[in-house]
Amino acid sequence: QVQLVESGGGLVQAGGSLKLSCAASGSIYSINAMGWYRQAPGKQRNLVSLIMSGGSTNYADSVKGRFTISRDNAKNTVYLQMNSLKPEDTAVYYCYGNIQDIHRTSRNYWGQGTQVTVSS
């Protein structure tokens, strides 16, 4: 199977920065896309950013100019650098991957979630 393990969340003051990491492991043939979603209390889970296998990226309007997604293909790891954090960024952040396993079956995978809390 495939697993996504994320880390890097925590408590930070408004205006501060955090960097999230998510490593995919297991029986991976290829990674079609990886990225980040977040879910604030009482709200739906929404897309934050995606990076496709070809390197193209996508960001929610609310984080453009502040967050940067990147990857280390050799480590099957995706990162989310979060700068100029705002209280409204407070949420559980979930790593996401659309990953093809060694049997060539593509599935959606989710990390366990990591809490990001931005205080004012």
C-alpha positions as CSV (number, residue, x, y, z in Angstrom):
1,Q,0.0,0.0,0.0
2,V,0.9,3.7,-0.1
3,Q,1.2,6.0,2.9
4,L,1.5,9.7,3.2
5,V,3.1,11.0,6.4
6,E,3.1,14.7,7.1
7,S,4.8,16.9,9.6
8,G,5.6,20.5,10.3
9,G,2.5,21.9,11.8
10,G,2.4,23.9,15.0
11,L,1.5,27.2,16.6
12,V,2.8,30.4,15.1
13,Q,2.2,34.1,15.5
14,A,0.5,36.1,12.7
15,G,3.0,37.1,10.2
16,G,5.2,34.1,10.9
17,S,6.1,31.1,8.8
18,L,5.8,27.3,8.8
19,K,7.0,24.7,6.4
20,L,5.0,21.5,6.1
21,S,6.4,18.2,4.7
22,C,4.7,15.2,3.3
23,A,6.5,12.0,2.4
24,A,4.9,9.3,0.3
25,S,6.1,5.7,0.7
26,G,5.1,2.2,-0.2
27,S,4.5,0.5,-3.4
28,I,4.7,3.5,-5.6
29,Y,5.1,3.4,-9.4
30,S,4.5,7.1,-10.1
31,I,3.0,10.1,-8.5
32,N,0.5,12.0,-10.7
33,A,-0.1,14.9,-8.3
34,M,0.5,15.8,-4.7
35,G,-0.7,18.8,-2.7
36,W,-2.4,20.1,0.3
37,Y,-5.9,20.6,1.5
38,R,-7.0,22.3,4.7
39,Q,-10.1,22.1,6.9
40,A,-10.9,24.8,9.5
41,P,-13.4,24.1,12.3
42,G,-16.9,24.1,11.0
43,K,-15.8,24.4,7.4
44,Q,-15.4,22.2,4.4
45,R,-12.1,20.7,3.3
46,N,-10.7,23.0,0.6
47,L,-7.8,22.8,-1.8
48,V,-4.7,24.9,-0.8
49,S,-2.2,23.9,-3.5
50,L,-1.3,21.1,-5.9
51,I,1.8,20.3,-7.9
52,M,1.4,18.0,-10.9
53,S,3.9,15.4,-12.1
54,G,5.1,17.8,-14.9
55,G,5.8,20.5,-12.3
56,S,2.8,22.8,-12.8
57,T,1.3,24.3,-9.7
58,N,-2.0,25.5,-8.5
59,Y,-2.9,27.7,-5.5
60,A,-6.1,28.8,-3.9
61,D,-6.6,32.5,-4.3
62,S,-6.4,33.0,-0.5
63,V,-2.8,31.8,-0.3
64,K,-1.3,33.1,-3.6
65,G,1.8,35.1,-2.9
66,R,2.2,33.7,0.6
67,F,2.4,29.9,0.2
68,T,4.8,28.0,-2.1
69,I,4.5,24.3,-2.9
70,S,7.6,22.4,-3.9
71,R,8.8,18.8,-4.2
72,D,11.8,16.6,-3.9
73,N,11.1,13.8,-6.4
74,A,14.0,11.7,-5.2
75,K,12.4,11.6,-1.7
76,N,8.7,11.4,-2.9
77,T,8.2,14.4,-0.7
78,V,6.1,17.5,-1.2
79,Y,6.5,20.7,0.9
80,L,4.4,23.7,1.6
81,Q,6.2,26.8,2.7
82,M,3.7,29.1,4.4
83,N,4.7,32.7,4.9
84,S,2.9,35.8,6.2
85,L,0.5,33.5,8.0
86,K,-2.9,34.9,9.0
87,P,-5.3,33.7,11.7
88,E,-7.7,32.6,8.9
89,D,-5.0,30.1,7.9
90,T,-5.7,28.1,11.1
91,A,-6.8,24.7,10.0
92,V,-5.9,21.0,9.9
93,Y,-3.7,20.6,6.8
94,Y,-4.0,17.3,4.9
95,C,-1.5,16.0,2.5
96,Y,-3.0,14.7,-0.7
97,G,-1.6,12.5,-3.4
98,N,-3.0,10.9,-6.5
99,I,-0.6,8.0,-6.8
100,Q,-0.2,5.0,-9.2
101,D,0.9,1.9,-7.3
102,I,3.1,-0.8,-8.8
103,H,0.1,-2.5,-10.2
104,R,-0.7,0.7,-12.2
105,T,-3.8,1.5,-10.2
106,S,-4.2,5.2,-9.4
107,R,-5.8,6.2,-6.2
108,N,-6.3,9.2,-4.0
109,Y,-4.4,9.1,-0.7
110,W,-4.6,11.3,2.4
111,G,-2.2,12.1,5.2
112,Q,-3.3,12.0,8.8
113,G,-3.5,15.8,9.1
114,T,-1.4,18.3,10.9
115,Q,-2.7,21.2,12.9
116,V,-1.6,24.7,12.0
117,T,-2.7,27.4,14.4
118,V,-2.0,31.1,13.8
119,S,-2.5,33.4,16.7
120,S,-3.1,37.1,16.6
